[in-house]
Amino acid sequence: MLYYALANQKYKYDDQMVTWLRQEMKLNEQLQVSNDNEWDAAISAWYTLVSIEQESPRDLVDEFQADNAIYPVGKVHFYWPKS
């Protein structure tokens, strides 16, 4: 869903998605992924870093936190594009 929100394209893992992520990350050939699991990890880590670097990232946990939510590992974040 994150890929769709950012690229406005359906998720179908292929070389085009790898190329898109390389361009977004400004890494060119430095990003090497061999399967969709590695790609998912890369986009998640990259978007988390981008969101943390922003002054006011959109955090869905803050927006939709239930009063009875349980977080056994402490505070969590779910960063999402603003639009």
C-alpha positions as CSV (number, residue, x, y, z in Angstrom):
1,M,0.0,0.0,0.0
2,L,2.9,2.4,0.7
3,Y,4.2,1.9,-2.9
4,Y,0.7,2.7,-4.3
5,A,0.4,5.7,-2.0
6,L,3.8,7.1,-3.2
7,A,3.9,5.9,-6.8
8,N,0.2,5.7,-7.7
9,Q,1.0,2.3,-9.2
10,K,-0.3,-1.2,-8.3
11,Y,2.2,-3.4,-6.4
12,K,3.5,-6.0,-8.8
13,Y,7.2,-6.7,-7.9
14,D,9.4,-6.4,-11.0
15,D,12.4,-4.5,-12.2
16,Q,10.4,-1.3,-12.7
17,M,9.6,-1.2,-9.0
18,V,13.3,-1.7,-8.2
19,T,14.2,1.1,-10.6
20,W,11.6,3.4,-9.1
21,L,12.8,2.8,-5.6
22,R,16.4,3.4,-6.6
23,Q,15.4,6.7,-8.1
24,E,13.4,7.7,-5.0
25,M,16.3,6.8,-2.7
26,K,18.8,8.4,-5.1
27,L,21.0,5.3,-4.9
28,N,21.1,4.2,-8.6
29,E,22.9,0.9,-8.8
30,Q,23.8,0.9,-5.1
31,L,20.5,-0.7,-4.1
32,Q,20.6,-4.4,-4.8
33,V,17.4,-6.4,-4.0
34,S,16.8,-9.9,-5.2
35,N,13.2,-10.5,-4.2
36,D,10.0,-8.8,-3.1
37,N,10.7,-9.3,0.7
38,E,14.0,-7.4,0.4
39,W,12.2,-4.7,-1.7
40,D,9.5,-4.3,1.0
41,A,12.2,-4.0,3.7
42,A,14.1,-1.4,1.7
43,I,11.0,0.8,1.0
44,S,9.9,0.6,4.6
45,A,13.3,1.5,6.0
46,W,13.8,4.3,3.5
47,Y,10.4,5.8,4.1
48,T,10.8,5.6,7.9
49,L,14.1,7.5,7.5
50,V,12.5,10.1,5.3
51,S,9.6,10.6,7.7
52,I,11.9,10.9,10.8
53,E,14.0,13.6,8.9
54,Q,10.8,15.6,8.2
55,E,9.8,18.2,10.8
56,S,6.2,16.9,11.0
57,P,5.7,13.4,9.5
58,R,2.3,12.0,9.3
59,D,2.0,9.2,11.9
60,L,-1.1,7.0,11.5
61,V,-0.6,5.6,15.1
62,D,-1.1,9.1,16.5
63,E,-4.1,9.8,14.2
64,F,-6.0,6.6,14.9
65,Q,-4.7,5.4,18.3
66,A,-7.4,3.6,20.2
67,D,-7.8,4.2,23.9
68,N,-7.4,0.6,24.7
69,A,-4.4,-0.1,22.4
70,I,-1.6,-2.2,23.9
71,Y,2.0,-1.6,22.9
72,P,4.2,-4.2,24.7
73,V,7.4,-2.9,23.2
74,G,6.7,0.8,23.9
75,K,5.6,3.6,21.6
76,V,5.4,2.7,17.9
77,H,5.0,4.7,14.7
78,F,3.4,4.1,11.3
79,Y,4.6,6.8,9.0
80,W,2.4,7.6,6.0
81,P,2.4,10.1,3.1
82,K,0.5,13.3,3.8
83,S,-1.6,13.1,0.7
